[in-house]
Amino acid sequence: MPKKRASIFQENDGELLDVGSFAPKAALDTKGPPAEQVRAVTEAAQFRSREAATAPKIDTQFKRAARRYRTGRNVQFNVKAMKETVDAFYDLSEAQGWVLGYTLQRAIEALQRELKKPS
């Protein structure tokens, strides 16, 4: 008599499910070819590996120091700009010892003053 499949929607009338056939595998399958042989075959067939290439080296000359300040500024402002403009902004902030938000605030105030001047 074939085994009846258990249903999750119906009561099993007090029957316990037989789970005796579930067991972990005894050992790993060692019948496969060795890794060196597989590598040789794949290289001969010009199979391209999916392993990651070595990570590119980051030029530390252009890496900026981390900036973490608690200033009360909590709104993020992202702008696309030319590299020269961004570099000048960072250089100005570092030269004055200002955080970036304060540099932006000062720049806006200066621009507002300049635009209010009579020509």
MDTraj code that builds the backbone (N, CA, C; nanometers):
import mdtraj as md
import numpy as np

residues = "MET PRO LYS LYS ARG ALA SER ILE PHE GLN GLU ASN ASP GLY GLU LEU LEU ASP VAL GLY SER PHE ALA PRO LYS ALA ALA LEU ASP THR LYS GLY PRO PRO ALA GLU GLN VAL ARG ALA VAL THR GLU ALA ALA GLN PHE ARG SER ARG GLU ALA ALA THR ALA PRO LYS ILE ASP THR GLN PHE LYS ARG ALA ALA ARG ARG TYR ARG THR GLY ARG ASN VAL GLN PHE ASN VAL LYS ALA MET LYS GLU THR VAL ASP ALA PHE TYR ASP LEU SER GLU ALA GLN GLY TRP VAL LEU GLY TYR THR LEU GLN ARG ALA ILE GLU ALA LEU GLN ARG GLU LEU LYS LYS PRO SER".split()
xyz = np.array([
    [0.0844, -0.1176, 0.0000],
    [0.0000, 0.0000, 0.0000],
    [0.0894, 0.1246, 0.0000],
    [0.0671, 0.2178, -0.0965],
    [0.1505, 0.3384, -0.1028],
    [0.1257, 0.4272, 0.0198],
    [0.2322, 0.4993, 0.0565],
    [0.2186, 0.5887, 0.1716],
    [0.1317, 0.7067, 0.1340],
    [0.0478, 0.7455, 0.2270],
    [-0.0415, 0.8587, 0.2047],
    [0.0332, 0.9862, 0.2406],
    [0.0235, 1.0836, 0.1546],
    [0.0931, 1.2095, 0.1776],
    [0.0193, 1.2891, 0.2852],
    [0.0927, 1.3468, 0.3795],
    [0.0328, 1.4243, 0.4876],
    [-0.0184, 1.5565, 0.4333],
    [-0.1307, 1.5994, 0.4825],
    [-0.1899, 1.7260, 0.4416],
    [-0.1779, 1.8267, 0.5561],
    [-0.1472, 1.9479, 0.5215],
    [-0.1390, 2.0501, 0.6257],
    [-0.2766, 2.1099, 0.6550],
    [-0.3768, 2.0771, 0.5734],
    [-0.5085, 2.1356, 0.5893],
    [-0.6065, 2.0448, 0.6631],
    [-0.5724, 1.9214, 0.6827],
    [-0.6642, 1.8280, 0.7466],
    [-0.6013, 1.7703, 0.8726],
    [-0.6874, 1.7337, 0.9642],
    [-0.6414, 1.6655, 1.0852],
    [-0.5899, 1.5277, 1.0446],
    [-0.4902, 1.4759, 1.1152],
    [-0.4335, 1.3453, 1.0830],
    [-0.4929, 1.2355, 1.1700],
    [-0.6037, 1.2629, 1.2317],
    [-0.6736, 1.1651, 1.3157],
    [-0.5812, 1.1043, 1.4207],
    [-0.4955, 1.1857, 1.4797],
    [-0.4090, 1.1383, 1.5865],
    [-0.2889, 1.0597, 1.5394],
    [-0.2739, 1.0379, 1.4085],
    [-0.1590, 0.9635, 1.3577],
    [-0.0341, 1.0504, 1.3653],
    [0.0753, 0.9904, 1.4021],
    [0.2027, 1.0603, 1.3992],
    [0.2683, 1.0373, 1.2637],
    [0.3322, 1.1391, 1.2137],
    [0.4005, 1.1256, 1.0859],
    [0.5279, 1.0447, 1.1056],
    [0.5553, 0.9566, 1.0114],
    [0.6763, 0.8768, 1.0175],
    [0.7898, 0.9548, 0.9511],
    [0.8843, 1.0035, 1.0302],
    [0.9966, 1.0791, 0.9775],
    [1.1267, 1.0019, 0.9921],
    [1.1182, 0.8730, 1.0070],
    [1.2352, 0.7884, 1.0258],
    [1.3280, 0.7840, 0.9066],
    [1.2763, 0.8135, 0.7873],
    [1.3614, 0.8065, 0.6689],
    [1.4477, 0.9319, 0.6520],
    [1.4227, 1.0350, 0.7308],
    [1.5033, 1.1568, 0.7220],
    [1.6289, 1.1393, 0.8058],
    [1.7441, 1.1581, 0.7438],
    [1.8716, 1.1460, 0.8144],
    [1.9760, 1.2274, 0.7393],
    [2.0782, 1.2739, 0.8073],
    [2.1833, 1.3487, 0.7361],
    [2.2633, 1.2559, 0.6460],
    [2.3251, 1.3145, 0.5458],
    [2.4088, 1.2353, 0.4560],
    [2.5282, 1.1820, 0.5332],
    [2.5705, 1.0632, 0.4980],
    [2.6786, 0.9981, 0.5710],
    [2.8123, 1.0672, 0.5469],
    [2.8477, 1.0986, 0.4242],
    [2.9765, 1.1603, 0.3943],
    [2.9652, 1.2396, 0.2648],
    [3.0651, 1.3220, 0.2395],
    [3.0685, 1.3979, 0.1154],
    [3.0979, 1.3056, -0.0014],
    [3.0512, 1.3458, -0.1175],
    [3.0772, 1.2688, -0.2385],
    [3.2213, 1.2920, -0.2818],
    [3.3026, 1.1904, -0.2733],
    [3.4441, 1.2027, -0.3114],
    [3.4724, 1.1361, -0.4442],
    [3.3697, 1.1032, -0.5200],
    [3.3873, 1.0337, -0.6465],
    [3.4193, 1.1278, -0.7614],
    [3.4051, 1.2589, -0.7383],
    [3.4304, 1.3548, -0.8447],
    [3.5779, 1.3676, -0.8755],
    [3.6108, 1.4292, -0.9900],
    [3.7515, 1.4456, -1.0276],
    [3.8182, 1.5497, -0.9367],
    [3.9490, 1.5441, -0.9224],
    [4.0189, 1.6417, -0.8395],
    [4.0119, 1.7815, -0.9013],
    [4.0240, 1.8838, -0.8172],
    [4.0109, 2.0229, -0.8618],
    [4.1132, 2.0590, -0.9685],
    [4.2348, 2.0058, -0.9587],
    [4.3385, 2.0371, -1.0569],
    [4.2992, 1.9881, -1.1963],
    [4.2377, 1.8715, -1.2018],
    [4.1953, 1.8158, -1.3312],
    [4.0820, 1.9007, -1.3900],
    [3.9898, 1.9425, -1.3070],
    [3.8793, 2.0264, -1.3550],
    [3.9347, 2.1590, -1.4070],
    [4.0284, 2.2183, -1.3344],
    [4.0880, 2.3446, -1.3766],
    [4.1592, 2.3283, -1.5111],
    [4.2324, 2.2196, -1.5285],
    [4.3044, 2.1959, -1.6545],
    [4.2079, 2.1831, -1.7714],
    [4.0977, 2.1121, -1.7528],
    [3.9983, 2.0947, -1.8595],
    [3.9330, 2.2272, -1.8941],
    [3.8976, 2.3057, -1.7928],
    [3.8301, 2.4338, -1.8200],
    [3.9239, 2.5320, -1.8887],
    [4.0511, 2.5326, -1.8484],
    [4.1466, 2.6218, -1.9153],
    [4.1692, 2.5793, -2.0601],
    [4.1733, 2.4487, -2.0855],
    [4.1914, 2.3991, -2.2218],
    [4.0715, 2.4361, -2.3090],
    [3.9523, 2.4420, -2.2500],
    [3.8324, 2.4773, -2.3248],
    [3.8097, 2.6283, -2.3279],
    [3.9037, 2.7050, -2.2729],
    [3.8967, 2.8505, -2.2664],
    [3.7704, 2.8986, -2.1948],
    [3.7341, 2.8270, -2.0888],
    [3.6198, 2.8662, -2.0066],
    [3.6622, 2.9821, -1.9190],
    [3.5836, 3.0896, -1.9180],
    [3.6171, 3.2069, -1.8377],
    [3.5685, 3.1868, -1.6951],
    [3.6563, 3.2030, -1.6013],
    [3.6241, 3.1838, -1.4607],
    [3.5281, 3.2911, -1.4115],
    [3.4418, 3.2539, -1.3180],
    [3.3507, 3.3498, -1.2571],
    [3.4042, 3.4042, -1.1260],
    [3.5241, 3.3596, -1.0891],
    [3.5839, 3.4111, -0.9665],
    [3.6206, 3.5568, -0.9876],
    [3.6081, 3.6334, -0.8811],
    [3.6378, 3.7758, -0.8893],
    [3.7854, 3.7980, -0.9150],
    [3.8123, 3.8952, -0.9986],
    [3.9512, 3.9325, -1.0215],
    [4.0026, 4.0026, -0.8965],
    [4.1305, 4.0223, -0.8889],
    [4.1841, 4.0918, -0.7722],
    [4.1283, 4.2338, -0.7699],
    [4.1031, 4.2825, -0.6515],
    [4.0444, 4.4147, -0.6354],
    [4.1416, 4.5214, -0.6836],
    [4.0907, 4.6207, -0.7541],
    [4.1804, 4.7268, -0.8013],
    [4.2316, 4.8075, -0.6821],
    [4.3532, 4.8553, -0.6947],
    [4.4103, 4.9357, -0.5876],
    [4.3513, 5.0764, -0.5937],
    [4.3133, 5.1276, -0.4786],
    [4.2563, 5.2619, -0.4708],
    [4.3707, 5.3602, -0.4521],
    [4.3702, 5.4621, -0.5339],
    [4.4738, 5.5634, -0.5231],
    [4.4459, 5.6468, -0.3994],
    [4.5294, 5.6320, -0.2984],
    [4.5061, 5.7010, -0.1711],
    [4.5366, 5.8489, -0.1797],
    [4.5956, 5.8929, -0.2883],
    [4.6255, 6.0341, -0.3043],
    [4.4967, 6.1162, -0.3091],
    [4.3904, 6.0612, -0.3645],
    [4.2663, 6.1345, -0.3805],
    [4.1621, 6.0986, -0.2758],
    [4.1952, 6.0093, -0.1830],
    [4.1001, 5.9691, -0.0804],
    [4.0984, 6.0727, 0.0300],
    [3.9792, 6.1209, 0.0631],
    [3.9655, 6.2221, 0.1673],
    [3.9495, 6.1565, 0.3034],
    [3.9868, 6.2281, 0.4060],
    [3.9695, 6.1791, 0.5427],
    [3.8209, 6.1775, 0.5768],
    [3.7818, 6.0834, 0.6628],
    [3.6419, 6.0734, 0.7039],
    [3.6028, 6.1976, 0.7839],
    [3.4809, 6.2431, 0.7634],
    [3.4312, 6.3612, 0.8342],
    [3.3077, 6.3206, 0.9134],
    [3.3167, 6.3291, 1.0460],
    [3.2046, 6.2968, 1.1328],
    [3.1916, 6.4083, 1.2363],
    [3.0880, 6.4878, 1.2233],
    [3.0659, 6.5981, 1.3158],
    [2.9207, 6.5970, 1.3607],
    [2.8965, 6.6381, 1.4835],
    [2.7606, 6.6545, 1.5359],
    [2.7321, 6.8045, 1.5381],
    [2.6582, 6.8517, 1.4389],
    [2.6364, 6.9954, 1.4251],
    [2.4894, 7.0347, 1.4310],
    [2.4004, 6.9377, 1.4341],
    [2.2585, 6.9695, 1.4299],
    [2.2047, 6.9784, 1.2885],
    [2.2924, 6.9745, 1.1917],
    [2.2455, 6.9756, 1.0522],
    [2.2009, 6.8342, 1.0201],
    [2.0760, 6.8195, 0.9762],
    [2.0238, 6.6849, 0.9564],
    [1.9554, 6.6653, 0.8220],
    [1.9765, 6.7556, 0.7288],
    [1.9173, 6.7425, 0.5957],
    [2.0313, 6.7228, 0.4969],
    [2.0216, 6.6181, 0.4168],
    [2.1268, 6.5903, 0.3199],
    [2.1009, 6.6683, 0.1924],
    [2.2077, 6.7172, 0.1317],
    [2.2002, 6.8003, 0.0123],
    [2.2999, 6.7454, -0.0888],
    [2.2528, 6.6818, -0.1935],
    [2.3401, 6.6223, -0.2953],
    [2.3343, 6.7059, -0.4225],
    [2.4499, 6.7350, -0.4761],
    [2.4589, 6.8180, -0.5952],
    [2.5598, 6.7567, -0.6905],
    [2.5270, 6.7566, -0.8186],
    [2.6256, 6.7160, -0.9185],
    [2.7059, 6.8405, -0.9543],
    [2.8369, 6.8266, -0.9501],
    [2.9238, 6.9398, -0.9805],
    [3.0486, 6.8884, -1.0516],
    [3.1235, 6.9804, -1.1072],
    [3.2494, 6.9435, -1.1705],
    [3.3508, 6.9092, -1.0622],
    [3.4446, 6.8231, -1.0954],
    [3.5444, 6.7794, -0.9989],
    [3.6223, 6.8976, -0.9426],
    [3.6558, 6.9935, -1.0263],
    [3.7314, 7.1103, -0.9820],
    [3.6538, 7.1887, -0.8754],
    [3.5213, 7.2007, -0.8945],
    [3.4387, 7.2733, -0.7985],
    [3.4337, 7.2010, -0.6644],
    [3.4166, 7.0702, -0.6692],
    [3.4111, 6.9907, -0.5463],
    [3.5452, 6.9962, -0.4743],
    [3.6539, 6.9836, -0.5504],
    [3.7867, 6.9908, -0.4889],
    [3.8097, 7.1268, -0.4242],
    [3.7691, 7.2343, -0.4913],
    [3.7851, 7.3693, -0.4350],
    [3.7021, 7.3838, -0.3073],
    [3.5829, 7.3267, -0.3075],
    [3.4960, 7.3325, -0.1894],
    [3.5620, 7.2625, -0.0710],
    [3.6149, 7.1425, -0.0948],
    [3.6836, 7.0689, 0.0115],
    [3.8106, 7.1413, 0.0560],
    [3.8862, 7.1945, -0.0397],
    [4.0092, 7.2664, -0.0045],
    [3.9789, 7.3876, 0.0828],
    [3.8757, 7.4634, 0.0468],
    [3.8362, 7.5808, 0.1249],
    [3.7937, 7.5401, 0.2656],
    [3.7151, 7.4328, 0.2759],
    [3.6693, 7.3861, 0.4078],
    [3.7871, 7.3430, 0.4943],
    [3.8801, 7.2692, 0.4347],
    [3.9950, 7.2210, 0.5113],
    [4.0883, 7.3347, 0.5510],
    [4.1077, 7.4305, 0.4619],
    [4.1966, 7.5433, 0.4913],
    [4.1429, 7.6272, 0.6073],
    [4.0115, 7.6414, 0.6144],
    [3.9507, 7.7227, 0.7202],
    [3.9213, 7.6411, 0.8455],
    [3.9269, 7.5076, 0.8342],
    [3.8940, 7.4224, 0.9485],
    [3.7438, 7.4139, 0.9729],
    [3.6669, 7.4348, 0.8662],
    [3.5209, 7.4322, 0.8767],
    [3.4678, 7.2954, 0.8365],
    [3.3496, 7.2624, 0.8893],
    [3.2788, 7.1443, 0.8407],
    [3.2095, 7.1840, 0.7110],
    [3.1732, 7.0858, 0.6300],
    [3.1197, 7.1147, 0.4968],
    [2.9888, 7.1932, 0.5028],
    [2.9042, 7.1605, 0.5991],
    [2.7768, 7.2316, 0.6107],
    [2.7965, 7.3789, 0.6404],
    [2.8962, 7.4110, 0.7224],
    [2.9240, 7.5505, 0.7565],
    [2.9821, 7.6235, 0.6362],
    [3.0648, 7.5555, 0.5586],
    [3.1201, 7.6162, 0.4375],
    [3.0079, 7.6497, 0.3403],
    [2.9127, 7.5589, 0.3242],
    [2.7980, 7.5848, 0.2366],
    [2.7161, 7.7021, 0.2891],
    [2.6939, 7.7054, 0.4185],
    [2.6172, 7.8145, 0.4791],
    [2.6859, 7.9484, 0.4525],
    [2.8179, 7.9552, 0.4732],
    [2.8920, 8.0793, 0.4502],
    [2.8883, 8.1180, 0.3026],
    [2.8974, 8.0202, 0.2130],
    [2.8951, 8.0485, 0.0696],
    [2.7600, 8.1060, 0.0282],
    [2.6515, 8.0511, 0.0824],
    [2.5170, 8.1022, 0.0503],
    [2.5009, 8.2448, 0.1022],
    [2.5455, 8.2690, 0.2257],
    [2.5352, 8.4037, 0.2828],
    [2.6147, 8.5039, 0.1995],
    [2.7355, 8.4657, 0.1548],
    [2.8184, 8.5550, 0.0731],
    [2.7522, 8.5826, -0.0611],
    [2.6942, 8.4821, -0.1222],
    [2.6263, 8.5002, -0.2503],
    [2.5042, 8.5884, -0.2343],
    [2.4297, 8.5723, -0.1258],
    [2.3128, 8.6574, -0.1016],
    [2.3560, 8.8038, -0.0835],
    [2.4652, 8.8273, -0.0100],
    [2.5152, 8.9641, 0.0085],
    [2.5581, 9.0242, -0.1256],
    [2.6262, 8.9442, -0.2069],
    [2.6729, 8.9929, -0.3356],
    [2.5572, 9.0273, -0.4287],
    [2.4522, 8.9467, -0.4263],
    [2.3374, 8.9725, -0.5149],
    [2.2554, 9.0930, -0.4706],
    [2.2620, 9.1278, -0.3415],
    [2.1884, 9.2448, -0.2899],
    [2.2595, 9.3759, -0.3157],
    [2.3895, 9.3726, -0.3458],
    [2.4664, 9.4943, -0.3693],
    [2.4134, 9.5659, -0.4923],
    [2.4041, 9.6982, -0.4815],
    [2.3664, 9.7722, -0.6030],
    [2.4852, 9.7750, -0.7001],
    [2.4545, 9.7701, -0.8263],
    [2.5612, 9.7651, -0.9286],
    [2.6238, 9.8989, -0.9497],
])
top = md.Topology()
chain = top.add_chain()
for i, resn in enumerate(residues, 1):
    res = top.add_residue(resn, chain, resSeq=i)
    for name in ("N", "CA", "C"):
        top.add_atom(name, md.element.get_by_symbol(name[0]), res)
traj = md.Trajectory(xyz[None], top)
